[in-house]
């Protein structure tokens, strides 16, 4: 399970590029991460002969965002809530805070690869993504490179007001991390590409985009064991976006 308790975001000067409105935003938050780590299957083994040295096979501390390899067959899941706070230049005061329920998934694959998944929703806005990443570790250093594809759909139907929007997005990303004695520190850089976006009012298309750079983001995360198979992290995220799905309405 995953409980996200973000603090208010501090936003910087809005930007306008090629006629497309964007914004640079600085966000920081605190989260409690409860991970479920379970191999897909395991085979029983006979006890070693007396006097044989046995390697320590205890499950390592749970990590999700740190780019260390995940053992093949392990499932890491995080469920919780998040809040995105938009700059006033993008949204009206009453629409600046956008809460969403989130599900994050990681599934360990052979040779350092991992499958990734995410689902986020607040009924009006819904997003699902799937992808893959490679994770490597050398001593205390770790790194990853990944790619994910996401689809989001939003709708709002009120009396005299019926709008909807949808989009396909891709997210190439790289991460690097360092293991300290008691915690893990990592950084992540990602880009957002809009392969397709469409919005409509009363069934009539009012706007569309294809194959454009939507934005980019940089995240710094501190992650550490918390209790048992759980962990905790604090993250700072700075992002610039021309196509913020949280503010489509």
Secondary structure, DSSP 4 states (H G I P E B T S, - for coil): -EEEEEPPPEE---EEETTEEEEEEEEEEEEEEE---EES-----PPPPTT------PPPPP-SSS-PPPPTTEEEEEEEEEEEE--TTTS-GGGSEEEEEEEEEEEE-GGGEEEEEEEEE-SSEEEEEEEEEEEEEETTEEEEEEEEEEEEEEEEEETTEEEEEEEEEEEEEEEEEEE-SS-EEEEEEEEEEEEEEEEEETTEEEEEE-SEEEEEEEEEEEEEE-STTEEEEEEEEEEEESS-GGG--
